Amino acid sequence: MPIHPFEHDRDAFPVFFRERLNRDESAVEFRLHQYYLSQALVAQIIFTLLLGEFHRIEKYRQRKVPIGVYLV
């Protein structure tokens, strides 16, 4: 069963409703796009922070400082 009664034949819609349906669909797509972009941004930030932490730990390892001193 179609989600919308006129989904199979959008030309049967009056113009106003057809425009509104298209606008609502584009708004949903835009929100999904924003959601995925925000998820990608969060992943990028976490990855950058972890990379920085590993770099700092590696820097301390090269100085031969015990790792426990760094973690305290």
N, C-alpha and C positions, 0 to 999 in steps of 0.2 A: 504494500500500500504506500502511495507516495506520502512524503512528509507534509506537503501542502496540497490542498485539493486541486490547484491548477498547475502543479509542478510539471505535469506532462505536457501542458499546453499554456505557456506563459502569455501567448498572444490573446488568450481568452480573458486575461486580466484587463480591467480598466487601466488607463495609462497611469493614473495617480498611484494605484496599488502596485503596479509593475515597477514604477520608479522607487517606491518605498521598499519593496522586496530587494531590489538591486542594492539600494543604499544600506539596508540592514546586513546583507551578505558581505558587502565590502567592509562594513564596520567590524563584523566578526573576524574577517580575514586580517584586518588591521590589528585587532586586539591579539590575535594569535601571533602575528608577526612581532608585535611588541613583546609578547610573553617569551617567544623564542630568543629574541634579541637580548632580553634581560637575563635569561638563563645563560646565554653564551657569555654575557658580560660577567656574571657571577663566577662562572667557570674560569674565565680568563683571570679574574682577580685572585681566585684561590690558587690557580696554577702559578701565577707570578709570585705570590707570597710564599708558597712552598719552595719554589725554585730559589728564592732569596734565602730562605732558611737553610736549604741544603748547601748553598754557596757559602753561607757563614760558617756552617759546621765544617765544611771542607777546609775553609781558611784556618779554623782553629786546629784541625787535624794536621795541617802542614806545619803549624807552629809547635807541634808535639805537646800541646796542652791536653791534659786528660779531659775526656769528653764530659765527665761528671762536673768538672769546674764550670764548663760552659752552661750546662743545664741547670745549675743551681742559681 
